[in-house]
Every structure is written in structure tokens, then in C-alpha cells.
């Protein structure tokens, strides 16, 4: 995974990401590569797969989920 160019080229950093760039980010990939809390190894295989493939949800999708 590559970070959008906004992370390094803009003084405001990620605040200036486009939606196209944000959709490409994978927080799960970052979590497992950085393991900030030292807990990644405690997950079972299915949990690792699920957690390792996390993207950013759109506001529209959150609003749809709230209607359930």
C-alpha cells in the first residue's frame, strides 16, 4: 500500500486527501505493519484477515447503517 502524495507534499498533511485517495488507504495494513499496541499477534487467523482489510467508511454508508 502506498500513501497518497498528500501526506508528504502538503503542509496540512492528511487533511487535504481527496476521497479517491482516502478510499485507497488500508488502516488494517498499517495496524499490522506498525502493531502500535503490541496486540496483533493475539488475534486468530480470521480476526487477522478481517482486521487487516479495513478501509474508510463514507459518511453516506454510515447514514445508511444508522437507518437499520
PQR file of N, CA, C, O and H, with PARSE charges and radii, in Angstrom:
ATOM      1  N   UNK A   1       0.841  -1.187   0.000 -0.4000 1.5000
ATOM      2  CA  UNK A   1       0.000   0.000   0.000 -0.0000 2.0000
ATOM      3  C   UNK A   1       0.879   1.242   0.000  0.5500 1.7000
ATOM      4  O   UNK A   1       1.887   1.318   0.704 -0.5500 1.4000
ATOM      5  N   UNK A   2       0.477   2.193  -0.794 -0.4000 1.5000
ATOM      6  CA  UNK A   2       1.205   3.456  -0.801 -0.0000 2.0000
ATOM      7  C   UNK A   2       0.303   4.548  -0.268  0.5500 1.7000
ATOM      8  O   UNK A   2      -0.906   4.546  -0.496 -0.5500 1.4000
ATOM      9  H   UNK A   2      -0.341   2.132  -1.365  0.4000 1.0000
ATOM     10  N   UNK A   3       0.895   5.461   0.430 -0.4000 1.5000
ATOM     11  CA  UNK A   3       0.134   6.594   0.938 -0.0000 2.0000
ATOM     12  C   UNK A   3      -0.056   7.608  -0.173  0.5500 1.7000
ATOM     13  O   UNK A   3       0.827   7.770  -1.016 -0.5500 1.4000
ATOM     14  H   UNK A   3       1.878   5.463   0.615  0.4000 1.0000
ATOM     15  N   UNK A   4      -1.175   8.286  -0.191 -0.4000 1.5000
ATOM     16  CA  UNK A   4      -1.366   9.353  -1.167 -0.0000 2.0000
ATOM     17  C   UNK A   4      -0.282  10.409  -1.035  0.5500 1.7000
ATOM     18  O   UNK A   4       0.299  10.580   0.036 -0.5500 1.4000
ATOM     19  H   UNK A   4      -1.892   8.155   0.494  0.4000 1.0000
ATOM     20  N   UNK A   5      -0.013  11.106  -2.110 -0.4000 1.5000
ATOM     21  CA  UNK A   5       1.044  12.110  -2.104 -0.0000 2.0000
ATOM     22  C   UNK A   5       0.756  13.238  -1.129  0.5500 1.7000
ATOM     23  O   UNK A   5       1.677  13.954  -0.734 -0.5500 1.4000
ATOM     24  H   UNK A   5      -0.485  10.967  -2.981  0.4000 1.0000
ATOM     25  N   UNK A   6      -0.485  13.415  -0.733 -0.4000 1.5000
ATOM     26  CA  UNK A   6      -0.839  14.496   0.193 -0.0000 2.0000
ATOM     27  C   UNK A   6      -0.121  14.389   1.531  0.5500 1.7000
ATOM     28  O   UNK A   6       0.060  15.400   2.210 -0.5500 1.4000
ATOM     29  H   UNK A   6      -1.233  12.833  -1.053  0.4000 1.0000
ATOM     30  N   UNK A   7       0.292  13.193   1.923 -0.4000 1.5000
ATOM     31  CA  UNK A   7       0.935  13.047   3.228 -0.0000 2.0000
ATOM     32  C   UNK A   7       2.256  13.775   3.299  0.5500 1.7000
ATOM     33  O   UNK A   7       2.616  14.311   4.348 -0.5500 1.4000
ATOM     34  H   UNK A   7       0.145  12.372   1.372  0.4000 1.0000
ATOM     35  N   UNK A   8       2.979  13.803   2.204 -0.4000 1.5000
ATOM     36  CA  UNK A   8       4.308  14.395   2.256 -0.0000 2.0000
ATOM     37  C   UNK A   8       4.403  15.732   1.545  0.5500 1.7000
ATOM     38  O   UNK A   8       5.250  16.555   1.890 -0.5500 1.4000
ATOM     39  H   UNK A   8       2.687  13.368   1.353  0.4000 1.0000
ATOM     40  N   UNK A   9       3.554  15.959   0.563 -0.4000 1.5000
ATOM     41  CA  UNK A   9       3.705  17.169  -0.241 -0.0000 2.0000
ATOM     42  C   UNK A   9       2.923  18.365   0.287  0.5500 1.7000
ATOM     43  O   UNK A   9       3.164  19.493  -0.145 -0.5500 1.4000
ATOM     44  H   UNK A   9       2.866  15.290   0.282  0.4000 1.0000
ATOM     45  N   UNK A  10       2.005  18.147   1.200 -0.4000 1.5000
ATOM     46  CA  UNK A  10       1.166  19.238   1.685 -0.0000 2.0000
ATOM     47  C   UNK A  10       1.509  19.578   3.132  0.5500 1.7000
ATOM     48  O   UNK A  10       1.693  18.678   3.951 -0.5500 1.4000
ATOM     49  H   UNK A  10       1.810  17.231   1.551  0.4000 1.0000
ATOM     50  N   UNK A  11       1.595  20.869   3.454 -0.4000 1.5000
ATOM     51  CA  UNK A  11       1.864  21.243   4.845 -0.0000 2.0000
ATOM     52  C   UNK A  11       0.726  20.857   5.792  0.5500 1.7000
ATOM     53  O   UNK A  11       0.940  20.759   7.000 -0.5500 1.4000
ATOM     54  H   UNK A  11       1.445  21.600   2.789  0.4000 1.0000
ATOM     55  N   UNK A  12      -0.478  20.638   5.261 -0.4000 1.5000
ATOM     56  CA  UNK A  12      -1.605  20.246   6.108 -0.0000 2.0000
ATOM     57  C   UNK A  12      -1.733  18.738   6.213  0.5500 1.7000
ATOM     58  O   UNK A  12      -2.594  18.246   6.943 -0.5500 1.4000
ATOM     59  H   UNK A  12      -0.651  20.718   4.280  0.4000 1.0000
ATOM     60  N   UNK A  13      -0.905  18.000   5.510 -0.4000 1.5000
ATOM     61  CA  UNK A  13      -0.887  16.543   5.600 -0.0000 2.0000
ATOM     62  C   UNK A  13      -2.189  15.894   5.177  0.5500 1.7000
ATOM     63  O   UNK A  13      -2.772  16.287   4.166 -0.5500 1.4000
ATOM     64  H   UNK A  13      -0.205  18.399   4.917  0.4000 1.0000
ATOM     65  N   UNK A  14      -2.658  14.906   5.931 -0.4000 1.5000
ATOM     66  CA  UNK A  14      -3.813  14.122   5.524 -0.0000 2.0000
ATOM     67  C   UNK A  14      -5.122  14.891   5.456  0.5500 1.7000
ATOM     68  O   UNK A  14      -6.090  14.384   4.888 -0.5500 1.4000
ATOM     69  H   UNK A  14      -2.184  14.587   6.751  0.4000 1.0000
ATOM     70  N   UNK A  15      -5.189  16.071   6.001 -0.4000 1.5000
ATOM     71  CA  UNK A  15      -6.426  16.858   5.935 -0.0000 2.0000
ATOM     72  C   UNK A  15      -6.798  17.194   4.496  0.5500 1.7000
ATOM     73  O   UNK A  15      -7.956  17.501   4.214 -0.5500 1.4000
ATOM     74  H   UNK A  15      -4.403  16.483   6.462  0.4000 1.0000
ATOM     75  N   UNK A  16      -5.847  17.140   3.600 -0.4000 1.5000
ATOM     76  CA  UNK A  16      -6.109  17.517   2.217 -0.0000 2.0000
ATOM     77  C   UNK A  16      -6.258  16.319   1.283  0.5500 1.7000
ATOM     78  O   UNK A  16      -6.227  16.495   0.065 -0.5500 1.4000
ATOM     79  H   UNK A  16      -4.906  16.890   3.829  0.4000 1.0000
ATOM     80  N   UNK A  17      -6.418  15.104   1.819 -0.4000 1.5000
ATOM     81  CA  UNK A  17      -6.628  13.935   0.961 -0.0000 2.0000
ATOM     82  C   UNK A  17      -7.913  14.104   0.162  0.5500 1.7000
ATOM     83  O   UNK A  17      -8.887  14.674   0.654 -0.5500 1.4000
ATOM     84  H   UNK A  17      -6.443  14.962   2.808  0.4000 1.0000
ATOM     85  N   UNK A  18      -7.912  13.616  -1.047 -0.4000 1.5000
ATOM     86  CA  UNK A  18      -9.149  13.543  -1.821 -0.0000 2.0000
ATOM     87  C   UNK A  18      -9.880  12.270  -1.406  0.5500 1.7000
ATOM     88  O   UNK A  18      -9.283  11.379  -0.801 -0.5500 1.4000
ATOM     89  H   UNK A  18      -7.121  13.152  -1.446  0.4000 1.0000
ATOM     90  N   UNK A  19     -11.165  12.182  -1.728 -0.4000 1.5000
ATOM     91  CA  UNK A  19     -11.913  10.969  -1.392 -0.0000 2.0000
ATOM     92  C   UNK A  19     -11.328   9.765  -2.125  0.5500 1.7000
ATOM     93  O   UNK A  19     -11.283   8.670  -1.564 -0.5500 1.4000
ATOM     94  H   UNK A  19     -11.649  12.905  -2.220  0.4000 1.0000
ATOM     95  N   UNK A  20     -10.884   9.944  -3.358 -0.4000 1.5000
ATOM     96  CA  UNK A  20     -10.254   8.843  -4.100 -0.0000 2.0000
ATOM     97  C   UNK A  20      -9.023   8.328  -3.370  0.5500 1.7000
ATOM     98  O   UNK A  20      -8.790   7.120  -3.323 -0.5500 1.4000
ATOM     99  H   UNK A  20     -10.920  10.833  -3.814  0.4000 1.0000
ATOM    100  N   UNK A  21      -8.239   9.226  -2.806 -0.4000 1.5000
ATOM    101  CA  UNK A  21      -7.049   8.821  -2.055 -0.0000 2.0000
ATOM    102  C   UNK A  21      -7.436   8.125  -0.753  0.5500 1.7000
ATOM    103  O   UNK A  21      -6.845   7.109  -0.387 -0.5500 1.4000
ATOM    104  H   UNK A  21      -8.428  10.207  -2.844  0.4000 1.0000
ATOM    105  N   UNK A  22      -8.418   8.667  -0.061 -0.4000 1.5000
ATOM    106  CA  UNK A  22      -8.846   8.077   1.208 -0.0000 2.0000
ATOM    107  C   UNK A  22      -9.384   6.662   1.022  0.5500 1.7000
ATOM    108  O   UNK A  22      -9.147   5.795   1.864 -0.5500 1.4000
ATOM    109  H   UNK A  22      -8.899   9.493  -0.358  0.4000 1.0000
ATOM    110  N   UNK A  23     -10.104   6.421  -0.067 -0.4000 1.5000
ATOM    111  CA  UNK A  23     -10.658   5.093  -0.315 -0.0000 2.0000
ATOM    112  C   UNK A  23      -9.565   4.050  -0.503  0.5500 1.7000
ATOM    113  O   UNK A  23      -9.797   2.867  -0.257 -0.5500 1.4000
ATOM    114  H   UNK A  23     -10.297   7.125  -0.750  0.4000 1.0000
ATOM    115  N   UNK A  24      -8.384   4.464  -0.933 -0.4000 1.5000
ATOM    116  CA  UNK A  24      -7.280   3.527  -1.163 -0.0000 2.0000
ATOM    117  C   UNK A  24      -6.526   3.174   0.116  0.5500 1.7000
ATOM    118  O   UNK A  24      -5.791   2.187   0.144 -0.5500 1.4000
ATOM    119  H   UNK A  24      -8.195   5.426  -1.134  0.4000 1.0000
ATOM    120  N   UNK A  25      -6.696   3.957   1.161 -0.4000 1.5000
ATOM    121  CA  UNK A  25      -5.976   3.689   2.403 -0.0000 2.0000
ATOM    122  C   UNK A  25      -6.508   2.423   3.071  0.5500 1.7000
ATOM    123  O   UNK A  25      -7.692   2.103   2.967 -0.5500 1.4000
ATOM    124  H   UNK A  25      -7.293   4.759   1.138  0.4000 1.0000
ATOM    125  N   UNK A  26      -5.625   1.716   3.748 -0.4000 1.5000
ATOM    126  CA  UNK A  26      -5.997   0.494   4.441 -0.0000 2.0000
ATOM    127  C   UNK A  26      -5.450   0.576   5.864  0.5500 1.7000
ATOM    128  O   UNK A  26      -4.270   0.316   6.099 -0.5500 1.4000
ATOM    129  H   UNK A  26      -4.663   1.975   3.832  0.4000 1.0000
ATOM    130  N   UNK A  27      -6.305   0.935   6.799 -0.4000 1.5000
ATOM    131  CA  UNK A  27      -5.884   1.090   8.193 -0.0000 2.0000
ATOM    132  C   UNK A  27      -5.439  -0.232   8.793  0.5500 1.7000
ATOM    133  O   UNK A  27      -4.547  -0.256   9.640 -0.5500 1.4000
ATOM    134  H   UNK A  27      -7.264   1.146   6.608  0.4000 1.0000
ATOM    135  N   UNK A  28      -6.044  -1.325   8.369 -0.4000 1.5000
ATOM    136  CA  UNK A  28      -5.647  -2.635   8.877 -0.0000 2.0000
ATOM    137  C   UNK A  28      -4.226  -2.991   8.488  0.5500 1.7000
ATOM    138  O   UNK A  28      -3.475  -3.539   9.295 -0.5500 1.4000
ATOM    139  H   UNK A  28      -6.769  -1.305   7.681  0.4000 1.0000
ATOM    140  N   UNK A  29      -3.855  -2.685   7.259 -0.4000 1.5000
ATOM    141  CA  UNK A  29      -2.480  -2.934   6.808 -0.0000 2.0000
ATOM    142  C   UNK A  29      -1.507  -2.149   7.673  0.5500 1.7000
ATOM    143  O   UNK A  29      -0.481  -2.675   8.105 -0.5500 1.4000
ATOM    144  H   UNK A  29      -4.465  -2.240   6.603  0.4000 1.0000
ATOM    145  N   UNK A  30      -1.833  -0.893   7.923 -0.4000 1.5000
ATOM    146  CA  UNK A  30      -0.978  -0.061   8.772 -0.0000 2.0000
ATOM    147  C   UNK A  30      -0.880  -0.656  10.173  0.5500 1.7000
ATOM    148  O   UNK A  30       0.210  -0.734  10.739 -0.5500 1.4000
ATOM    149  H   UNK A  30      -2.667  -0.466   7.573  0.4000 1.0000
ATOM    150  N   UNK A  31      -2.020  -1.079  10.737 -0.4000 1.5000
ATOM    151  CA  UNK A  31      -2.034  -1.629  12.091 -0.0000 2.0000
ATOM    152  C   UNK A  31      -1.087  -2.816  12.208  0.5500 1.7000
ATOM    153  O   UNK A  31      -0.302  -2.894  13.153 -0.5500 1.4000
ATOM    154  H   UNK A  31      -2.905  -1.016  10.277  0.4000 1.0000
ATOM    155  N   UNK A  32      -1.158  -3.744  11.250 -0.4000 1.5000
ATOM    156  CA  UNK A  32      -0.312  -4.929  11.340 -0.0000 2.0000
ATOM    157  C   UNK A  32       1.146  -4.635  11.036  0.5500 1.7000
ATOM    158  O   UNK A  32       2.030  -5.297  11.578 -0.5500 1.4000
ATOM    159  H   UNK A  32      -1.797  -3.680  10.483  0.4000 1.0000
ATOM    160  N   UNK A  33       1.410  -3.677  10.198 -0.4000 1.5000
ATOM    161  CA  UNK A  33       2.810  -3.364   9.910 -0.0000 2.0000
ATOM    162  C   UNK A  33       3.455  -2.575  11.051  0.5500 1.7000
ATOM    163  O   UNK A  33       4.659  -2.696  11.278 -0.5500 1.4000
ATOM    164  H   UNK A  33       0.691  -3.139   9.758  0.4000 1.0000
ATOM    165  N   UNK A  34       2.670  -1.768  11.773 -0.4000 1.5000
ATOM    166  CA  UNK A  34       3.191  -0.967  12.885 -0.0000 2.0000
ATOM    167  C   UNK A  34       2.968  -1.625  14.248  0.5500 1.7000
ATOM    168  O   UNK A  34       3.777  -1.452  15.160 -0.5500 1.4000
ATOM    169  H   UNK A  34       1.692  -1.670  11.589  0.4000 1.0000
ATOM    170  N   UNK A  35       1.872  -2.382  14.389 -0.4000 1.5000
ATOM    171  CA  UNK A  35       1.474  -3.017  15.653 -0.0000 2.0000
ATOM    172  C   UNK A  35       1.675  -2.066  16.836  0.5500 1.7000
ATOM    173  O   UNK A  35       2.451  -2.363  17.744 -0.5500 1.4000
ATOM    174  H   UNK A  35       1.216  -2.522  13.649  0.4000 1.0000
ATOM    175  N   UNK A  36       0.980  -0.925  16.832 -0.4000 1.5000
ATOM    176  CA  UNK A  36       1.231   0.125  17.826 -0.0000 2.0000
ATOM    177  C   UNK A  36       0.973  -0.285  19.275  0.5500 1.7000
ATOM    178  O   UNK A  36       1.550   0.302  20.190 -0.5500 1.4000
ATOM    179  H   UNK A  36       0.349  -0.683  16.095  0.4000 1.0000
ATOM    180  N   UNK A  37       0.122  -1.275  19.497 -0.4000 1.5000
ATOM    181  CA  UNK A  37      -0.193  -1.685  20.866 -0.0000 2.0000
ATOM    182  C   UNK A  37       0.409  -3.043  21.223  0.5500 1.7000
ATOM    183  O   UNK A  37       0.210  -3.539  22.331 -0.5500 1.4000
ATOM    184  H   UNK A  37      -0.347  -1.752  18.754  0.4000 1.0000
ATOM    185  N   UNK A  38       1.143  -3.642  20.287 -0.4000 1.5000
ATOM    186  CA  UNK A  38       1.743  -4.950  20.532 -0.0000 2.0000
ATOM    187  C   UNK A  38       0.723  -6.061  20.676  0.5500 1.7000
ATOM    188  O   UNK A  38       0.968  -7.039  21.381 -0.5500 1.4000
ATOM    189  H   UNK A  38       1.304  -3.239  19.386  0.4000 1.0000
ATOM    190  N   UNK A  39      -0.432  -5.922  20.008 -0.4000 1.5000
ATOM    191  CA  UNK A  39      -1.512  -6.893  20.159 -0.0000 2.0000
ATOM    192  C   UNK A  39      -1.828  -7.680  18.895  0.5500 1.7000
ATOM    193  O   UNK A  39      -2.672  -8.575  18.931 -0.5500 1.4000
ATOM    194  H   UNK A  39      -0.630  -5.127  19.435  0.4000 1.0000
ATOM    195  N   UNK A  40      -1.187  -7.378  17.797 -0.4000 1.5000
ATOM    196  CA  UNK A  40      -1.523  -8.019  16.525 -0.0000 2.0000
ATOM    197  C   UNK A  40      -1.368  -9.535  16.590  0.5500 1.7000
ATOM    198  O   UNK A  40      -2.162 -10.257  15.988 -0.5500 1.4000
ATOM    199  H   UNK A  40      -0.501  -6.650  17.767  0.4000 1.0000
ATOM    200  N   UNK A  41      -0.377 -10.023  17.299 -0.4000 1.5000
ATOM    201  CA  UNK A  41      -0.149 -11.466  17.387 -0.0000 2.0000
ATOM    202  C   UNK A  41      -1.212 -12.192  18.200  0.5500 1.7000
ATOM    203  O   UNK A  41      -1.316 -13.416  18.114 -0.5500 1.4000
ATOM    204  H   UNK A  41       0.268  -9.435  17.789  0.4000 1.0000
ATOM    205  N   UNK A  42      -1.998 -11.475  18.980 -0.4000 1.5000
ATOM    206  CA  UNK A  42      -3.007 -12.123  19.819 -0.0000 2.0000
ATOM    207  C   UNK A  42      -4.282 -12.469  19.042  0.5500 1.7000
ATOM    208  O   UNK A  42      -5.150 -13.165  19.569 -0.5500 1.4000
ATOM    209  H   UNK A  42      -1.914 -10.481  19.050  0.4000 1.0000
ATOM    210  N   UNK A  43      -4.406 -11.998  17.811 -0.4000 1.5000
ATOM    211  CA  UNK A  43      -5.604 -12.266  17.021 -0.0000 2.0000
ATOM    212  C   UNK A  43      -5.524 -13.622  16.332  0.5500 1.7000
ATOM    213  O   UNK A  43      -4.449 -14.065  15.929 -0.5500 1.4000
ATOM    214  H   UNK A  43      -3.701 -11.432  17.383  0.4000 1.0000
ATOM    215  N   UNK A  44      -6.676 -14.271  16.203 -0.4000 1.5000
ATOM    216  CA  UNK A  44      -6.753 -15.523  15.456 -0.0000 2.0000
ATOM    217  C   UNK A  44      -6.730 -15.211  13.964  0.5500 1.7000
ATOM    218  O   UNK A  44      -6.868 -14.056  13.561 -0.5500 1.4000
ATOM    219  H   UNK A  44      -7.549 -13.911  16.530  0.4000 1.0000
ATOM    220  N   UNK A  45      -6.554 -16.250  13.147 -0.4000 1.5000
ATOM    221  CA  UNK A  45      -6.364 -16.059  11.708 -0.0000 2.0000
ATOM    222  C   UNK A  45      -7.510 -15.283  11.060  0.5500 1.7000
ATOM    223  O   UNK A  45      -7.266 -14.347  10.298 -0.5500 1.4000
ATOM    224  H   UNK A  45      -6.441 -17.188  13.474  0.4000 1.0000
ATOM    225  N   UNK A  46      -8.756 -15.659  11.352 -0.4000 1.5000
ATOM    226  CA  UNK A  46      -9.896 -14.954  10.752 -0.0000 2.0000
ATOM    227  C   UNK A  46      -9.954 -13.497  11.216  0.5500 1.7000
ATOM    228  O   UNK A  46     -10.255 -12.602  10.428 -0.5500 1.4000
ATOM    229  H   UNK A  46      -8.954 -16.419  11.971  0.4000 1.0000
ATOM    230  N   UNK A  47      -9.667 -13.269  12.484 -0.4000 1.5000
ATOM    231  CA  UNK A  47      -9.654 -11.907  13.014 -0.0000 2.0000
ATOM    232  C   UNK A  47      -8.552 -11.081  12.353  0.5500 1.7000
ATOM    233  O   UNK A  47      -8.743  -9.902  12.056 -0.5500 1.4000
ATOM    234  H   UNK A  47      -9.422 -13.997  13.124  0.4000 1.0000
ATOM    235  N   UNK A  48      -7.394 -11.712  12.125 -0.4000 1.5000
ATOM    236  CA  UNK A  48      -6.280 -11.020  11.464 -0.0000 2.0000
ATOM    237  C   UNK A  48      -6.678 -10.620  10.049  0.5500 1.7000
ATOM    238  O   UNK A  48      -6.384  -9.512   9.601 -0.5500 1.4000
ATOM    239  H   UNK A  48      -7.239 -12.670  12.366  0.4000 1.0000
ATOM    240  N   UNK A  49      -7.358 -11.542   9.340 -0.4000 1.5000
ATOM    241  CA  UNK A  49      -7.771 -11.236   7.969 -0.0000 2.0000
ATOM    242  C   UNK A  49      -8.755 -10.070   7.974  0.5500 1.7000
ATOM    243  O   UNK A  49      -8.622  -9.133   7.188 -0.5500 1.4000
ATOM    244  H   UNK A  49      -7.598 -12.442   9.704  0.4000 1.0000
ATOM    245  N   UNK A  50      -9.744 -10.137   8.869 -0.4000 1.5000
ATOM    246  CA  UNK A  50     -10.760  -9.086   8.937 -0.0000 2.0000
ATOM    247  C   UNK A  50     -10.151  -7.745   9.339  0.5500 1.7000
ATOM    248  O   UNK A  50     -10.442  -6.716   8.729 -0.5500 1.4000
ATOM    249  H   UNK A  50      -9.851 -10.898   9.507  0.4000 1.0000
ATOM    250  N   UNK A  51      -9.318  -7.762  10.355 -0.4000 1.5000
ATOM    251  CA  UNK A  51      -8.694  -6.526  10.839 -0.0000 2.0000
ATOM    252  C   UNK A  51      -7.674  -5.983   9.847  0.5500 1.7000
ATOM    253  O   UNK A  51      -7.442  -4.776   9.795 -0.5500 1.4000
ATOM    254  H   UNK A  51      -9.082  -8.598  10.851  0.4000 1.0000
ATOM    255  N   UNK A  52      -7.072  -6.855   9.070 -0.4000 1.5000
ATOM    256  CA  UNK A  52      -6.042  -6.429   8.126 -0.0000 2.0000
ATOM    257  C   UNK A  52      -6.578  -5.829   6.848  0.5500 1.7000
ATOM    258  O   UNK A  52      -5.803  -5.386   6.001 -0.5500 1.4000
ATOM    259  H   UNK A  52      -7.261  -7.836   9.112  0.4000 1.0000
ATOM    260  N   UNK A  53      -7.888  -5.805   6.691 -0.4000 1.5000
ATOM    261  CA  UNK A  53      -8.508  -5.273   5.472 -0.0000 2.0000
ATOM    262  C   UNK A  53      -9.550  -4.222   5.812  0.5500 1.7000
ATOM    263  O   UNK A  53     -10.713  -4.350   5.431 -0.5500 1.4000
ATOM    264  H   UNK A  53      -8.518  -6.165   7.379  0.4000 1.0000
ATOM    265  N   UNK A  54      -9.144  -3.201   6.515 -0.4000 1.5000
ATOM    266  CA  UNK A  54     -10.061  -2.147   6.939 -0.0000 2.0000
ATOM    267  C   UNK A  54      -9.864  -0.897   6.095  0.5500 1.7000
ATOM    268  O   UNK A  54      -8.759  -0.367   5.985 -0.5500 1.4000
ATOM    269  H   UNK A  54      -8.199  -3.097   6.824  0.4000 1.0000
ATOM    270  N   UNK A  55     -10.943  -0.449   5.513 -0.4000 1.5000
ATOM    271  CA  UNK A  55     -10.883   0.795   4.750 -0.0000 2.0000
ATOM    272  C   UNK A  55     -11.746   1.845   5.446  0.5500 1.7000
ATOM    273  O   UNK A  55     -12.390   1.571   6.459 -0.5500 1.4000
ATOM    274  H   UNK A  55     -11.841  -0.880   5.603  0.4000 1.0000
ATOM    275  N   UNK A  56     -11.743   3.018   4.896 -0.4000 1.5000
ATOM    276  CA  UNK A  56     -12.503   4.124   5.474 -0.0000 2.0000
ATOM    277  C   UNK A  56     -13.934   4.077   4.950  0.5500 1.7000
ATOM    278  O   UNK A  56     -14.169   3.970   3.746 -0.5500 1.4000
ATOM    279  H   UNK A  56     -11.220   3.240   4.073  0.4000 1.0000
ATOM    280  N   UNK A  57     -14.861   4.158   5.856 -0.4000 1.5000
ATOM    281  CA  UNK A  57     -16.277   4.135   5.505 -0.0000 2.0000
ATOM    282  C   UNK A  57     -16.733   5.558   5.169  0.5500 1.7000
ATOM    283  O   UNK A  57     -16.327   6.519   5.823 -0.5500 1.4000
ATOM    284  H   UNK A  57     -14.671   4.245   6.834  0.4000 1.0000
ATOM    285  N   UNK A  58     -17.566   5.678   4.164 -0.4000 1.5000
ATOM    286  CA  UNK A  58     -18.066   7.004   3.790 -0.0000 2.0000
ATOM    287  C   UNK A  58     -19.183   7.441   4.738  0.5500 1.7000
ATOM    288  O   UNK A  58     -19.836   6.608   5.366 -0.5500 1.4000
ATOM    289  H   UNK A  58     -17.896   4.897   3.633  0.4000 1.0000
ATOM    290  N   UNK A  59     -19.390   8.722   4.831 -0.4000 1.5000
ATOM    291  CA  UNK A  59     -20.478   9.256   5.644 -0.0000 2.0000
ATOM    292  C   UNK A  59     -21.815   8.723   5.135  0.5500 1.7000
ATOM    293  O   UNK A  59     -22.706   8.417   5.927 -0.5500 1.4000
ATOM    294  H   UNK A  59     -18.859   9.398   4.320  0.4000 1.0000
ATOM    295  N   UNK A  60     -21.952   8.615   3.835 -0.4000 1.5000
ATOM    296  CA  UNK A  60     -23.193   8.106   3.248 -0.0000 2.0000
ATOM    297  C   UNK A  60     -23.487   6.690   3.750  0.5500 1.7000
ATOM    298  O   UNK A  60     -24.629   6.381   4.090 -0.5500 1.4000
ATOM    299  H   UNK A  60     -21.228   8.864   3.191  0.4000 1.0000
ATOM    300  N   UNK A  61     -22.477   5.836   3.799 -0.4000 1.5000
ATOM    301  CA  UNK A  61     -22.679   4.476   4.287 -0.0000 2.0000
ATOM    302  C   UNK A  61     -23.027   4.471   5.776  0.5500 1.7000
ATOM    303  O   UNK A  61     -23.905   3.718   6.196 -0.5500 1.4000
ATOM    304  H   UNK A  61     -21.549   6.086   3.523  0.4000 1.0000
ATOM    305  N   UNK A  62     -22.363   5.288   6.570 -0.4000 1.5000
ATOM    306  CA  UNK A  62     -22.707   5.388   7.995 -0.0000 2.0000
ATOM    307  C   UNK A  62     -24.168   5.799   8.177  0.5500 1.7000
ATOM    308  O   UNK A  62     -24.870   5.255   9.029 -0.5500 1.4000
ATOM    309  H   UNK A  62     -21.649   5.900   6.229  0.4000 1.0000
ATOM    310  N   UNK A  63     -24.614   6.749   7.384 -0.4000 1.5000
ATOM    311  CA  UNK A  63     -26.004   7.193   7.497 -0.0000 2.0000
ATOM    312  C   UNK A  63     -26.970   6.089   7.101  0.5500 1.7000
ATOM    313  O   UNK A  63     -28.028   5.945   7.713 -0.5500 1.4000
ATOM    314  H   UNK A  63     -24.043   7.191   6.692  0.4000 1.0000
ATOM    315  N   UNK A  64     -26.620   5.306   6.083 -0.4000 1.5000
ATOM    316  CA  UNK A  64     -27.462   4.176   5.689 -0.0000 2.0000
ATOM    317  C   UNK A  64     -27.522   3.141   6.807  0.5500 1.7000
ATOM    318  O   UNK A  64     -28.587   2.591   7.088 -0.5500 1.4000
ATOM    319  H   UNK A  64     -25.761   5.423   5.586  0.4000 1.0000
ATOM    320  N   UNK A  65     -26.391   2.874   7.444 -0.4000 1.5000
ATOM    321  CA  UNK A  65     -26.358   1.908   8.542 -0.0000 2.0000
ATOM    322  C   UNK A  65     -27.175   2.386   9.732  0.5500 1.7000
ATOM    323  O   UNK A  65     -27.748   1.570  10.455 -0.5500 1.4000
ATOM    324  H   UNK A  65     -25.526   3.321   7.216  0.4000 1.0000
ATOM    325  N   UNK A  66     -27.237   3.684   9.944 -0.4000 1.5000
ATOM    326  CA  UNK A  66     -27.982   4.216  11.084 -0.0000 2.0000
ATOM    327  C   UNK A  66     -29.488   4.058  10.908  0.5500 1.7000
ATOM    328  O   UNK A  66     -30.237   4.130  11.883 -0.5500 1.4000
ATOM    329  H   UNK A  66     -26.771   4.346   9.356  0.4000 1.0000
ATOM    330  N   UNK A  67     -29.934   3.844   9.682 -0.4000 1.5000
ATOM    331  CA  UNK A  67     -31.361   3.656   9.425 -0.0000 2.0000
ATOM    332  C   UNK A  67     -31.816   2.221   9.665  0.5500 1.7000
ATOM    333  O   UNK A  67     -33.014   1.943   9.616 -0.5500 1.4000
ATOM    334  H   UNK A  67     -29.326   3.785   8.890  0.4000 1.0000
ATOM    335  N   UNK A  68     -30.893   1.314   9.922 -0.4000 1.5000
ATOM    336  CA  UNK A  68     -31.263  -0.098  10.090 -0.0000 2.0000
ATOM    337  C   UNK A  68     -32.077  -0.336  11.320  0.5500 1.7000
ATOM    338  O   UNK A  68     -32.462  -1.472  11.595 -0.5500 1.4000
ATOM    339  H   UNK A  68     -29.920   1.540   9.962  0.4000 1.0000
TER
END
